[in-house]
Amino acid sequence: MFILGLLGAFIMGSVLSLLGAGGSILTMPILVYLFSIPAVEATSYSLLLVGLTALMGSIGYFRQGTIDIKISSSLRYSFYSWSAFSKTLFTSINSQ
């Protein structure tokens, strides 16, 4: 099963690099069904992989000088606030 997982990860990486999207939807089944990782942990791993992929892509754009720092900073604060809001909302829903 491990070999199938590695093959699936290779295919997922190929699709992600060719299309620029779709890695998250492909990562979950590979982690859960081929590597036998529980779904909650697989979700965390999937988010980590997508975040690292986005970080690596943004480093290239930053080096090219195509990132507007002012816009990026303003978006960062809105993402932080929505993240805090959604965490609070879902925590209160789960506690009921």
C-alpha positions, 0 to 999 in steps of 0.5 A, a space after each residue: 500500500 505504501 508504494 501505491 501511496 507514493 505513486 498517488 503522491 507523484 500523480 498528485 504532485 504532477 497534477 498540481 504542478 501542471 494545473 496549479 490547483 487541485 492538490 488538496 482534493 487529491 491529497 485527502 484520499 491518498 493520505 486516508 486510503 493509501 497511507 491509512 492516516 486518520 481523516 482528521 490528521 490527513 486534513 491537517 497534513 493536507 492543509 500543511 502541504 497546500 500551505 507549503 506549496 503556496 509559500 514556495 510559489 510566492 517566494 518565486 513571485 517575490 523574487 521577481 518583484 511581482 507581489 504588491 506588499 501593501 495589498 498583501 499586508 491588507 489581505 493578511 489582516 482580513 484573513 487573520 480576522 476571518 480565521 479567528 471568527 471561524 474558529 470561534 464560531 465552529 468551537 461554539 458549534 462543536 461545544 453545543 
